[in-house]
Amino acid sequence: EKENAKEAVETHTYRLLEKIPSDMITLDPMAIGTVARDNSEKVLENQRLIYESQNPGAKWSKVKKEKKKMRGKNKIGKKVTQKERKYVENKQKNAQAEEEKASKQAKGKQAKEVSEGPATQEEVVQSALERFNKK
């Protein structure tokens, strides 16, 4: 069985609690029924007290929270690479289109030369009979 981190910690604590005799485990009656304050609130309170003791008369303002970093598709690095990829793809498409255009022009020139026809009577007869030759 594979466990995630939370499950692993939970199973570890259960195993430790099973090892300890039950008479050693006691609950603080004063702690039961009280709500524990969040650690971040305690830290902010401590920072406020320290700031006020060091700077008497100065106003306390909350410390700015760290910004959550973007993940996934909207990350700036991803956007840049997508932009570069699109640029390269467009460049390749344009190059292919130009090559096709050039090949069509070359075929058009060849067709023009053929449509002008051969200069002599013998070449006309030869070109007309060439379609019956086996390739």
N, C-alpha and C positions, 0 to 999 in steps of 0.2 A: 504494500500500500504506500502510495506517495502522499505526503501531507504537505500542506502549505505551511508557511511560517507560524501562523496563528495556532493551527492545530498542533504543530510540533511543540510549541511552548505550553499549550494547554495539557497535552498528554504528559509532558515532563513534570508539570506541577502536580498533576494528579498522582503520578508515581511517587513523587516526593512526599505528598501528604499521606499516601498509604503506608509509607515506611515509618512515619511518626506515630507514636502511640496516641490514641484518641484523647486521653486525659491531659496531654500537653497542649492540645489545641483549645484555645479560649477566645472568646470575643469580648471586646471592650464594650461594656454596656453604655458608655457615654457616646461611643461612635455610632451605635445603632440608632437609626432614625434621623441622623444628621446628613446633610447634603455636603459632599466634598466639593470644594471650589476647584475650578480648573487650574492647572499649573500655569497656564499663560496669564491668568488673572493675578495669580500670586507674584509672578515675575514682574508684571506691570506695576503692581502695588509697590514692590521692593524698589523698582527703578524710580518711581515717583518719590518715595521717601528719601532715597539717596540724592536725587536731583534737588529736592527742596532743602535738604540739609546742607548741600554744597552751595546752592544759589538761593539765599534767602530773599524773598520778595519777588522772585522771578516766577512767571506762570509756567505750569506744567502742561505740555501737550503730548498726546499719545504718540508713541513711536510708530512710524509708518510700517505697515505690514509688508513683507516681501511679496513681490508680484509673483503670481504663478507663471511658470514658464510654459510656453505653448508646446504642445506635443502633436505629432502626427502631420497631417497634410498642411496645416496652416503655419508650420514652423518656417522661419525666414529662409533657412538653408534649403529647405525643400522647394520653396517658391522660386528661389534663384536657379536651382538645378532644373526645375520644370521649364522655366523661361529659356534657359540655355538649350535644353533638349528640343523645345519647339522651334527655336531659331535654327538649329542644325537641321531639323527635319524640313523646315521651309526652304532652307538653302539647297538641300538635296532634291526636293521636289522641283524647284526652279531650274536646277541644273539638268534634271531629267527632261523637263519640258523643253528647254533650249536644245538638248540633243535630239529630241524627237522632231522639233521644228527644223533643225538643220538637216536631218535625214530626209524629211519630207521635201525640203527645198532641193536637195541633191537628186531625189527621185523625180521631182518635177522637171529639173534640167535634163535628165536622161530621157524623160518622156517627150520633151520638146524636141530633142535631137532626133528621136525616133519618128516623131510626127512630121518633121520636115522632110523625111524620106531620103532614101539613098539617091545619089546623083545619077547613076547609070541604070539602063534597062536590065542588065544582067543581075545587078544587086537586088532589084525589085523582085525578079523571078526567084532568086535564091532565098530572099527573106520570106516570100510567100510559101515556098516549099519547105522551109525549115520547120514549120509546125508539125509536119508529118514524120520528122526524124524521131527515132526512139532515143530516149535519154537514158 
